Amino acid sequence: MRIQRYSIMLGLLASLCCVTAPAYAVSRDIIQLQTQVQALQDQMTHMQQSLDERMGVMKSLIDQDTDSINKATAAITSLQTSLQKQQADSGAHVDQLSGQLQALNDTLDELKARLEKVGKQLEDMQAAQQNLAAQQAPAQPAAPQAPPPDVLYNNALRDYNAGNNDLATQEFGQYIKAYPNTDLAGNCYFYVAEIEYRQGNYQQAAKDYDQVLQNFPSGNKAASAELKKGFAQIELGQKDEGIAELRHVVQRYPRSNEALQARERLQKLGVSATTARKTE
């Protein structure tokens, strides 16, 4: 009986050993698997943190770029607005600037002409006075003489610039009568025509501009006279003749201020600055 009992007990112990060994092996595998899973979770957590950091940096860069683009867009818009305003303002002041440039050029040309001829005019005046004194009889009163040419011209020009049109016209006419062959006589014709043009007397203005072109074609007022003659003809309804005059100004004085004004007027009339060639 005891032997049988011992045999049974040994069998049970053997069975227990057989069952315990595989269970212990399974437990180790589970622990290893759990360790690997934990390691993977740690790696995923680290990767998520790194990705979040990079996304934050990229978002910051995108925000900076967006801000820069908005600033650049605002600057471009402001610049376009400023350019449009300048273009509008420049279109309104073109005529005024052109007139000022013409006045400055006229004054400079007149100063040069006067400086070159002052010496000769003084000599001519002295000779004329001596001849007149020698020819006059002692009993006869001296005939009234015209003022010296430079004095008479300067007085007329001063009154013209001051807007004293009637007095300036009288003084310019007196200069033309007393000194008809000097270069400044052409200027006098021009300024008389300018006064007539301003007063709306385009017919007479065109005639006086033409006096400059016919009698003083190489004078310093030739370009301006031809330009304003074209303007006067257009005002008189002589559109074809006026356009021809303006085109001639562009052709003969291509780089002058008068050519610029002629091109602007032709553009407003909707015609080209040059005549189209006829096709055969």
Buried (B, 14 or more C-beta within 10 A) or exposed (E): EEEEEEEEEEEEEEEEEEEEEEEEEEEEEEEEEEEEEEEEEEEEEEEEEEEEEEEEEEEEEEEEEEEEEEEEEEEEEEEEEEEEEEEEEEEEEEEEEBEEEBEEBBEEBBEEBBEEBEEEBEEBBEEEEEEEEEEEEEEEEEEEEEBBBBEBBBBBBEBBEEEBBEBBBBBBBBBBEBBEEBBBBBBBBBBBBBBBBEEEBBEBBBBBBBBBBEEBEEBBBBBBBBBBBBBBBBBBEBEEBBBEBBBBBBEEBEEBBBBBBBBBBBEEEEBEBEEEEEEE
